[in-house]
Amino acid sequence: MKHSKFRVGVIGTGGIFRGAHVHGWKAIPDAQIVAVADINADRAASLAKEMDIPQVFTDYRELVKLDLDAVDVCTPNGVHTPAVLAALNAGMHVVCEKPLATTTKDVRLMGELADKKKLVLMTAQHQRWTASALAIKRWAEAGNLGDVYHARVRAMRRAWLPIAPGFIDKKLSGGGPCMDIGVHALDAALWVMGFPKPVRVTGTAKVNFAQTDKIPGMWGEWDRKMYSVEDFAAGFVHFDNGATMTLESAWLGHQTENEDMSFQLFGMNGGVKWPSGEFATVANRTFVQGNLTWPTRIDRPHTEEILAFYDSVVNRKPTPVPWTETIKVIAILEAIYKSQATGREVALKLA
Ligand SMILES: NC(=O)c1ccc[n+]([C@@H]2O[C@H](COP(=O)([O-])OP(=O)(O)OC[C@H]3O[C@@H](n4cnc5c(N)ncnc54)[C@H](O)[C@@H]3O)[C@@H](O)[C@H]2O)c1
């Protein structure tokens, strides 16, 4: 730490920063948010007033000229790469909202720069800090799951379509539910599986309902003219260790659940479902099943992810979410779009 306080700059002061990240920074007595940048000057100024933040900018390039320890990037997806590169180039550690980028090319660009500069770069995949995901990860690490040969991954919503341009305008978001929520369940499943390398993907990404009035959005109306991303996507993935995965993601669709954010892993020793923690196995030719339980505590995954980022910076630990893992997540999502565009299976050649 360069100063007595850990000096943080925030780029993007919208929903996720105000609703989630801010609580993480408030939980660290040594951290101080010293500057915010947002193209929406009023939004940035009102946050600065509320939290007594001395410096406010509308251009993040001004913010990274300050002497900061770390930058927290919470802009729409399309701004992540330039904002992260600017902060890394200025010598700051970075935590950035998901998806870190919407192309593997950009993930690699940021990751290699962070490595070269020996800076922490972390993708904010907060689902890894949910009590259920942590419990399943520990259960798997104890050998209860064994090698996973198949995974079912779902991020399916009935009508929660985010209406802001940052989500529905492809120029800003880089994709629809695949990039917005598919990324959560996919990252969490791959994390428990130990991040095998994806090698082949087929997929579909379509607009089924978003250009119609058939399904009313829970978050209100959206601009049909601006809407330029899929509202449903599905993929089938092969990994280098022979494992396979299905991934389904949607913002709109006919299902009873408001949201099904889940995965089911089939391992050689046992099977498990997230987030329920239901598991199944066989012991001495006897069927065994039950529910994992975890210590009851306040489930505050966004706060835990900020604490983990801070810990990795100040205690010089490896980043909790390395770009070498994130690139596998983004490679799968990118390949689903490519498969839709070409009508073919996509071969991946990750190093
Ligand atoms: N982890 C989660 O659970 C979760 C939930 C929601 C959103 N997100 C992610 O967080 C990011 C932001 O989403 P949100 O819901 O907060 O959106 P939002 O629209 O509420 O906020 C984004 C903010 O970024 C600002 N902005 C846009 N361009 C900018 C630029 N060039 N420089 C500085 N500021 C800029 C906007 O004015 C806005 O205030 C997205 O990447 C999204 O995928 C994550």
The ligand as an SDF file (V2000), in Angstrom:
LIG
                    3D

 44 48  0  0  0  0  0  0  0  0999 V2000
  -22.3250   -9.1240  -10.5510 N   0  0  0  0  0  0  0  0  0  0  0  0
  -23.5950   -8.8080  -10.6770 C   0  0  0  0  0  0  0  0  0  0  0  0
  -24.4610   -9.3630  -10.0180 O   0  0  0  0  0  0  0  0  0  0  0  0
  -23.9780   -7.7170  -11.6290 C   0  0  0  0  0  0  0  0  0  0  0  0
  -25.2720   -7.1940  -11.6040 C   0  0  0  0  0  0  0  0  0  0  0  0
  -25.5720   -6.1410  -12.4640 C   0  0  0  0  0  0  0  0  0  0  0  0
  -24.6160   -5.6590  -13.3450 C   0  0  0  0  0  0  0  0  0  0  0  0
  -23.3580   -6.2060  -13.3510 N   0  0  0  0  0  0  0  0  0  0  0  0
  -22.3270   -5.7050  -14.2750 C   0  0  0  0  0  0  0  0  0  0  0  0
  -21.9290   -4.4110  -13.8260 O   0  0  0  0  0  0  0  0  0  0  0  0
  -21.6870   -3.5550  -14.9180 C   0  0  0  0  0  0  0  0  0  0  0  0
  -22.5570   -2.3140  -14.7730 C   0  0  0  0  0  0  0  0  0  0  0  0
  -23.9120   -2.6890  -14.6610 O   0  0  0  0  0  0  0  0  0  0  0  0
  -24.9680   -1.7760  -13.8740 P   0  0  0  0  0  0  0  0  0  0  0  0
  -26.1600   -2.6340  -13.6380 O   0  0  0  0  0  0  0  0  0  0  0  0
  -24.3350   -1.1140  -12.7160 O   0  0  0  0  0  0  0  0  0  0  0  0
  -25.3040   -0.7090  -15.0070 O   0  0  0  0  0  0  0  0  0  0  0  0
  -25.7910    0.7810  -14.8060 P   0  0  0  0  0  0  0  0  0  0  0  0
  -26.2670    1.2130  -16.1620 O   0  0  0  0  0  0  0  0  0  0  0  0
  -26.7160    0.8800  -13.6560 O   0  0  0  0  0  0  0  0  0  0  0  0
  -24.4620    1.5670  -14.4150 O   0  0  0  0  0  0  0  0  0  0  0  0
  -23.3790    1.7420  -15.2960 C   0  0  0  0  0  0  0  0  0  0  0  0
  -22.7930    3.1120  -15.0410 C   0  0  0  0  0  0  0  0  0  0  0  0
  -21.6530    3.2800  -15.8780 O   0  0  0  0  0  0  0  0  0  0  0  0
  -21.6850    4.6120  -16.3820 C   0  0  0  0  0  0  0  0  0  0  0  0
  -20.8780    4.6940  -17.6120 N   0  0  0  0  0  0  0  0  0  0  0  0
  -21.2080    4.3510  -18.8700 C   0  0  0  0  0  0  0  0  0  0  0  0
  -20.1850    4.5970  -19.7140 N   0  0  0  0  0  0  0  0  0  0  0  0
  -19.1880    5.0950  -18.9470 C   0  0  0  0  0  0  0  0  0  0  0  0
  -17.8790    5.5540  -19.2340 C   0  0  0  0  0  0  0  0  0  0  0  0
  -17.3800    5.5550  -20.4770 N   0  0  0  0  0  0  0  0  0  0  0  0
  -17.1250    6.0330  -18.2160 N   0  0  0  0  0  0  0  0  0  0  0  0
  -17.6180    6.0810  -16.9390 C   0  0  0  0  0  0  0  0  0  0  0  0
  -18.8550    5.6560  -16.6210 N   0  0  0  0  0  0  0  0  0  0  0  0
  -19.6240    5.1630  -17.6070 C   0  0  0  0  0  0  0  0  0  0  0  0
  -23.1670    4.8940  -16.6200 C   0  0  0  0  0  0  0  0  0  0  0  0
  -23.4350    6.2710  -16.7200 O   0  0  0  0  0  0  0  0  0  0  0  0
  -23.7700    4.2570  -15.3660 C   0  0  0  0  0  0  0  0  0  0  0  0
  -23.8390    5.1420  -14.2780 O   0  0  0  0  0  0  0  0  0  0  0  0
  -21.9600   -4.3780  -16.1790 C   0  0  0  0  0  0  0  0  0  0  0  0
  -20.7420   -4.8850  -16.6670 O   0  0  0  0  0  0  0  0  0  0  0  0
  -22.8230   -5.5290  -15.6940 C   0  0  0  0  0  0  0  0  0  0  0  0
  -22.6410   -6.7140  -16.4370 O   0  0  0  0  0  0  0  0  0  0  0  0
  -23.0290   -7.2050  -12.4940 C   0  0  0  0  0  0  0  0  0  0  0  0
  1  2  1  0
  2  3  2  0
  2  4  1  0
  4  5  1  0
  4 44  2  0
  5  6  2  0
  6  7  1  0
  7  8  2  0
  8  9  1  0
  8 44  1  0
  9 10  1  0
  9 42  1  0
 10 11  1  0
 11 12  1  0
 11 40  1  0
 12 13  1  0
 13 14  1  0
 14 15  2  0
 14 16  1  0
 14 17  1  0
 17 18  1  0
 18 19  2  0
 18 20  1  0
 18 21  1  0
 21 22  1  0
 22 23  1  0
 23 24  1  0
 23 38  1  0
 24 25  1  0
 25 26  1  0
 25 36  1  0
 26 27  1  0
 26 35  1  0
 27 28  2  0
 28 29  1  0
 29 30  1  0
 29 35  2  0
 30 31  1  0
 30 32  2  0
 32 33  1  0
 33 34  2  0
 34 35  1  0
 36 37  1  0
 36 38  1  0
 38 39  1  0
 40 41  1  0
 40 42  1  0
 42 43  1  0
M  CHG  2   8   1  16  -1
M  END
$$$$
